[in-house]
């Protein structure tokens, strides 16, 4: 999707420093962090929402979860705890319609 800001980041049209990248996923720091550690983890494949995932994405969702866990360990969040969040649809607060997960940590959540 040409207008998608995350697709532009993935294609390198918007310069972004990745904290993680492989053939399926990229991760980078959120521009407006809601916690001391706030990293966005996104698939390179454009999928608008969780509801748009098909059976062919089962492996991808598992891979995304594994990447989140590995980044949390790298950032030393695995012992203190961390939060993983995704919004699905505008009613839930999704603003960019490219599936993404927020990895939040470095503070206590209530």
Backbone as ProteinMPNN parsed JSONL, in Angstrom:
{"seq_chain_A": "XXXXXXXXXXXXXXXXXXXXXXXXXXXXXXXXXXXXXXXXXXXXXXXXXXXXXXXXXXXXXXXXXXXXXXXXXXXXXXXXXXXXXXXXXXXXXXXXXXXXXXXXXXXXXX", "coords_chain_A": {"N_chain_A": [[0.856, -1.179, 0.0], [0.822, 2.037, -1.037], [0.507, 4.583, 0.336], [0.789, 4.032, 3.009], [2.365, 4.712, 6.0], [4.01, 2.965, 7.449], [4.684, 1.086, 5.501], [6.206, 2.736, 3.867], [8.347, 3.239, 5.597], [9.403, 0.639, 5.808], [10.215, 0.27, 3.149], [12.279, 2.048, 3.086], [11.843, 4.682, 2.46], [11.228, 6.53, 4.341], [13.513, 7.535, 6.526], [14.588, 5.451, 9.111], [15.776, 4.177, 12.135], [16.268, 0.908, 12.763], [15.624, -1.278, 15.465], [15.499, -3.9, 15.272], [15.564, -6.223, 12.597], [14.506, -8.534, 10.177], [13.815, -10.947, 7.586], [11.046, -10.881, 7.641], [10.043, -9.038, 9.486], [10.176, -5.791, 11.035], [11.424, -3.581, 13.585], [11.168, -0.69, 15.577], [11.845, 2.298, 17.496], [9.131, 3.998, 19.008], [7.882, 7.145, 17.954], [6.458, 8.756, 19.689], [6.753, 7.994, 22.615], [5.098, 5.998, 25.094], [6.126, 4.921, 27.305], [9.256, 4.286, 29.029], [10.629, 2.38, 27.432], [9.486, 1.873, 24.298], [8.606, 0.249, 21.691], [7.816, -0.343, 18.322], [6.671, -3.135, 16.621], [6.497, -4.592, 13.566], [5.053, -6.378, 10.801], [6.644, -6.952, 7.637], [5.02, -7.471, 5.525], [2.133, -5.983, 4.251], [-0.587, -5.815, 6.221], [-3.665, -4.809, 7.118], [-5.172, -4.991, 9.665], [-5.521, -7.083, 12.625], [-7.814, -8.536, 12.088], [-7.659, -8.889, 9.38], [-5.899, -10.869, 8.871], [-5.094, -13.943, 7.37], [-5.31, -17.579, 7.177], [-2.833, -18.184, 6.131], [-1.081, -16.545, 7.42], [-0.463, -17.584, 9.89], [2.066, -18.58, 10.729], [3.528, -16.209, 10.593], [2.387, -14.577, 12.635], [3.168, -16.002, 14.877], [5.917, -15.721, 14.609], [6.192, -12.939, 14.892], [5.475, -12.69, 17.605], [7.557, -14.139, 18.798], [9.734, -12.494, 18.068], [9.093, -10.16, 19.496], [9.391, -11.101, 22.129], [12.155, -11.67, 22.112], [13.267, -9.111, 21.663], [12.401, -7.854, 24.0], [13.896, -9.296, 25.874], [16.477, -8.542, 25.061], [16.384, -5.858, 25.71], [16.366, -6.012, 28.4], [13.922, -6.377, 29.741], [12.63, -8.66, 30.397], [12.647, -9.707, 33.004], [11.6, -7.721, 34.731], [9.183, -7.23, 33.567], [6.813, -6.554, 30.931], [4.642, -4.956, 28.553], [2.508, -5.88, 25.871], [0.837, -4.647, 23.149], [-1.815, -4.276, 20.845], [-3.892, -2.51, 18.611], [-7.047, -2.927, 17.145], [-8.7, -1.788, 14.615], [-10.44, 1.362, 14.136], [-12.176, 2.027, 16.221], [-10.913, 0.968, 18.4], [-8.759, 2.517, 18.636], [-6.825, 2.338, 16.661], [-4.668, 3.909, 14.462], [-2.836, 3.892, 12.355], [-3.215, 1.871, 9.672], [-1.8, -0.678, 9.392], [-0.843, -3.64, 10.479], [0.517, -3.716, 13.712], [2.514, -4.043, 16.65], [2.833, -2.858, 19.94], [5.523, -2.728, 22.054], [5.98, -2.28, 25.324], [7.757, -1.051, 28.111], [9.892, -0.777, 31.04], [8.78, 0.627, 33.076], [6.405, 0.546, 35.786], [3.243, -0.834, 35.217], [-0.157, -0.13, 35.722]], "CA_chain_A": [[0.0, 0.0, 0.0], [1.736, 3.153, -1.244], [0.372, 5.686, 1.274], [0.981, 3.561, 4.37], [3.62, 5.202, 6.556], [4.86, 1.839, 7.815], [5.22, 0.536, 4.25], [7.276, 3.659, 3.457], [9.482, 2.971, 6.486], [9.955, -0.655, 5.394], [10.884, 0.452, 1.854], [13.393, 2.978, 3.249], [11.473, 6.018, 1.995], [11.281, 7.359, 5.55], [14.656, 7.017, 7.266], [14.254, 4.964, 10.449], [16.766, 3.257, 12.691], [15.618, -0.301, 13.257], [16.237, -1.994, 16.587], [15.487, -5.286, 14.833], [15.059, -6.453, 11.243], [14.779, -9.792, 9.494], [13.111, -11.007, 6.297], [9.597, -10.766, 7.819], [9.646, -8.097, 10.536], [11.051, -4.708, 11.483], [11.044, -2.986, 14.86], [11.817, 0.601, 15.779], [11.319, 3.064, 18.617], [7.966, 4.837, 18.742], [8.203, 8.575, 17.992], [5.764, 9.351, 20.84], [6.739, 6.875, 23.56], [4.2, 5.988, 26.25], [6.895, 4.273, 28.365], [10.686, 4.442, 28.752], [10.877, 1.552, 26.259], [8.265, 1.777, 23.497], [9.071, -0.197, 20.382], [6.8, -0.856, 17.411], [7.091, -4.338, 15.905], [5.552, -4.678, 12.454], [5.419, -7.272, 9.696], [6.946, -6.27, 6.375], [3.834, -7.652, 4.685], [1.047, -5.064, 4.628], [-1.832, -6.41, 6.7], [-4.257, -3.659, 7.803], [-5.528, -5.24, 11.064], [-5.552, -8.498, 12.992], [-8.962, -9.149, 11.416], [-7.331, -9.126, 7.977], [-4.965, -11.986, 8.759], [-5.662, -15.201, 6.91], [-4.616, -18.761, 7.681], [-1.451, -18.182, 5.645], [-0.269, -15.716, 8.312], [-0.282, -18.218, 11.202], [3.488, -18.596, 11.061], [3.962, -14.83, 10.782], [1.984, -14.084, 13.954], [4.066, -16.658, 15.823], [7.235, -15.099, 14.458], [6.096, -11.614, 15.523], [5.491, -12.896, 19.052], [8.917, -14.534, 19.148], [10.58, -11.301, 17.939], [8.778, -9.291, 20.637], [10.033, -11.694, 23.302], [13.604, -11.508, 21.983], [13.59, -7.695, 21.876], [12.207, -7.611, 25.433], [15.068, -9.857, 26.553], [17.616, -7.691, 24.712], [16.214, -4.579, 26.422], [16.334, -6.357, 29.831], [12.561, -6.23, 30.257], [12.071, -9.994, 30.643], [12.471, -9.982, 34.436], [10.733, -6.711, 35.354], [7.879, -7.303, 32.916], [6.54, -5.655, 29.815], [3.286, -5.026, 28.003], [2.403, -5.964, 24.421], [-0.476, -4.094, 22.832], [-2.174, -3.947, 19.469], [-5.251, -1.99, 18.452], [-7.663, -3.504, 15.951], [-9.79, -0.94, 14.145], [-10.468, 2.742, 14.631], [-12.88, 2.07, 17.495], [-9.962, 0.568, 19.444], [-7.676, 3.49, 18.648], [-5.829, 2.127, 15.607], [-4.528, 5.092, 13.621], [-2.14, 3.452, 11.147], [-3.803, 0.59, 9.312], [-0.787, -1.685, 9.062], [-0.724, -4.377, 11.733], [1.717, -3.444, 14.492], [2.447, -4.316, 18.075], [3.595, -1.964, 20.808], [6.237, -3.346, 23.164], [6.151, -1.216, 26.316], [8.411, -1.498, 29.34], [10.748, 0.183, 31.733], [8.019, 1.246, 34.163], [5.342, -0.304, 36.313], [1.924, -0.554, 34.649], [-1.284, -0.407, 36.631]], "C_chain_A": [[0.898, 1.237, 0.0], [1.679, 4.224, -0.167], [0.665, 5.298, 2.714], [2.349, 3.99, 4.884], [4.547, 4.054, 6.948], [5.447, 1.171, 6.574], [6.354, 1.427, 3.737], [8.52, 3.464, 4.305], [10.171, 1.676, 6.057], [10.732, -0.524, 4.09], [12.072, 1.412, 1.941], [13.1, 4.381, 2.773], [11.423, 7.025, 3.144], [12.421, 6.79, 6.386], [14.283, 6.681, 8.715], [15.353, 4.017, 10.896], [16.035, 2.07, 13.302], [16.378, -0.849, 14.461], [16.264, -3.481, 16.283], [14.985, -5.323, 13.393], [15.438, -7.864, 10.813], [13.948, -9.801, 8.215], [11.602, -10.779, 6.414], [9.145, -9.582, 8.668], [10.669, -6.969, 10.672], [10.528, -4.19, 12.819], [11.839, -1.698, 15.031], [11.15, 1.324, 16.936], [10.155, 3.937, 18.173], [8.372, 6.303, 18.857], [7.571, 9.29, 19.18], [5.642, 8.282, 21.924], [5.793, 7.082, 24.737], [4.857, 5.314, 27.447], [8.371, 4.487, 28.046], [11.168, 3.585, 27.576], [9.541, 1.418, 25.538], [8.693, 1.503, 22.061], [7.889, -0.731, 19.585], [7.39, -2.035, 16.648], [6.055, -4.584, 14.831], [6.009, -5.697, 11.415], [5.737, -6.448, 8.456], [5.774, -6.4, 5.399], [2.744, -6.707, 5.169], [-0.217, -5.863, 4.951], [-2.501, -5.305, 7.509], [-4.538, -3.881, 9.296], [-5.409, -6.734, 11.354], [-6.684, -9.217, 12.27], [-8.686, -9.492, 9.957], [-6.333, -10.258, 7.78], [-5.712, -13.225, 8.295], [-4.868, -16.369, 7.472], [-3.148, -18.806, 7.255], [-0.525, -17.333, 6.52], [-0.048, -16.342, 9.693], [1.183, -18.23, 11.626], [3.991, -17.182, 11.357], [3.592, -14.315, 12.169], [2.829, -14.741, 15.044], [5.45, -16.038, 15.79], [7.248, -13.712, 15.107], [6.183, -11.731, 17.045], [6.885, -13.274, 19.531], [9.857, -13.328, 19.105], [10.345, -10.361, 19.115], [9.47, -9.802, 21.89], [11.544, -11.495, 23.266], [14.024, -10.049, 22.193], [13.448, -7.35, 23.358], [13.404, -8.133, 26.224], [16.292, -8.975, 26.306], [17.579, -6.363, 25.475], [16.117, -4.785, 27.938], [14.975, -6.105, 30.475], [11.986, -7.559, 30.722], [11.873, -10.297, 32.121], [11.51, -8.996, 35.096], [9.32, -6.726, 34.78], [7.722, -6.27, 31.823], [5.113, -5.892, 29.33], [3.375, -5.074, 26.483], [0.973, -5.579, 24.067], [-0.633, -3.954, 21.327], [-3.612, -3.452, 19.467], [-5.794, -2.545, 17.14], [-8.885, -2.673, 15.578], [-9.789, 0.424, 14.802], [-11.176, 2.863, 15.971], [-12.0, 1.681, 18.671], [-8.765, 1.509, 19.504], [-6.602, 3.265, 17.59], [-5.837, 3.33, 14.674], [-3.856, 4.743, 12.291], [-2.62, 2.039, 10.834], [-2.793, -0.305, 8.598], [-0.547, -2.364, 10.403], [0.591, -4.053, 12.431], [1.445, -3.699, 15.961], [3.329, -3.328, 18.81], [4.219, -2.816, 21.909], [6.585, -2.226, 24.13], [6.803, -1.782, 27.568], [9.236, -0.415, 29.956], [10.034, 0.969, 32.808], [6.99, 0.25, 34.642], [4.007, 0.13, 35.711], [0.855, -0.925, 35.646], [-2.45, -0.974, 35.843]], "O_chain_A": [[1.654, 1.452, 0.947], [2.729, 4.739, 0.217], [0.777, 6.178, 3.568], [3.373, 3.671, 4.279], [5.762, 4.17, 6.788], [6.598, 0.733, 6.599], [7.354, 0.921, 3.227], [9.636, 3.518, 3.787], [11.397, 1.631, 5.958], [11.79, -1.134, 3.935], [12.801, 1.572, 0.961], [14.014, 5.202, 2.685], [11.561, 8.23, 2.93], [12.311, 5.678, 6.903], [13.74, 7.513, 9.442], [15.804, 3.163, 10.133], [15.269, 2.226, 14.253], [17.609, -0.881, 14.475], [16.965, -4.242, 16.95], [14.098, -4.559, 13.013], [16.554, -8.323, 11.058], [13.431, -8.761, 7.807], [10.941, -10.512, 5.411], [7.991, -9.165, 8.581], [11.864, -7.166, 10.453], [9.35, -4.34, 13.142], [13.017, -1.621, 14.681], [10.023, 1.001, 17.314], [10.188, 4.538, 17.1], [9.126, 6.667, 19.76], [8.083, 10.314, 19.633], [4.564, 7.726, 22.133], [5.695, 8.173, 25.3], [4.224, 5.149, 28.489], [8.711, 4.833, 26.915], [12.025, 4.02, 26.807], [8.575, 0.907, 26.104], [9.087, 2.407, 21.324], [7.063, -1.48, 20.107], [8.485, -1.938, 16.095], [4.874, -4.764, 15.128], [7.206, -5.859, 11.179], [5.169, -5.376, 8.251], [5.569, -5.533, 4.548], [2.464, -6.64, 6.365], [-0.822, -6.492, 4.083], [-1.939, -4.89, 8.523], [-4.175, -3.036, 10.114], [-5.222, -7.542, 10.445], [-6.537, -10.376, 11.881], [-9.402, -10.299, 9.363], [-5.962, -10.571, 6.648], [-6.812, -13.52, 8.762], [-3.869, -16.172, 8.163], [-2.318, -19.399, 7.943], [0.695, -17.402, 6.369], [0.503, -15.688, 10.579], [1.497, -17.917, 12.775], [4.793, -16.987, 12.27], [4.417, -13.671, 12.818], [3.168, -14.092, 16.034], [6.08, -15.854, 16.832], [8.206, -13.355, 15.792], [6.886, -10.956, 17.693], [7.343, -12.781, 20.562], [10.684, -13.155, 20.001], [11.3, -9.821, 19.674], [10.07, -9.024, 22.632], [12.149, -11.182, 24.292], [15.038, -9.79, 22.84], [14.283, -6.634, 23.91], [13.871, -7.468, 27.149], [17.054, -8.693, 27.231], [18.622, -5.817, 25.837], [15.822, -3.844, 28.675], [14.897, -5.669, 31.624], [10.947, -7.579, 31.382], [10.992, -11.087, 32.459], [10.694, -9.39, 35.929], [8.374, -6.285, 35.433], [8.41, -5.249, 31.8], [4.479, -6.895, 29.659], [4.209, -4.399, 25.879], [0.018, -6.123, 24.621], [0.299, -3.563, 20.626], [-4.444, -3.928, 20.24], [-5.075, -2.619, 16.144], [-9.962, -2.834, 16.151], [-9.218, 0.62, 15.874], [-10.815, 3.717, 16.78], [-12.302, 2.024, 19.814], [-7.864, 1.325, 20.322], [-5.569, 3.933, 17.615], [-6.885, 3.721, 14.16], [-4.256, 5.235, 11.236], [-2.45, 1.124, 11.64], [-2.91, -0.629, 7.417], [-0.097, -1.726, 11.355], [1.656, -4.107, 11.816], [0.317, -3.589, 16.443], [4.429, -3.001, 18.364], [3.516, -3.541, 22.613], [7.375, -1.337, 23.812], [6.442, -2.865, 28.031], [9.282, 0.715, 29.472], [10.613, 1.883, 33.396], [6.732, -0.762, 33.991], [3.681, 1.317, 35.697], [0.965, -1.938, 36.338], [-3.496, -1.274, 36.418]]}, "name": "protein", "num_of_chains": 1, "seq": "XXXXXXXXXXXXXXXXXXXXXXXXXXXXXXXXXXXXXXXXXXXXXXXXXXXXXXXXXXXXXXXXXXXXXXXXXXXXXXXXXXXXXXXXXXXXXXXXXXXXXXXXXXXXXX"}
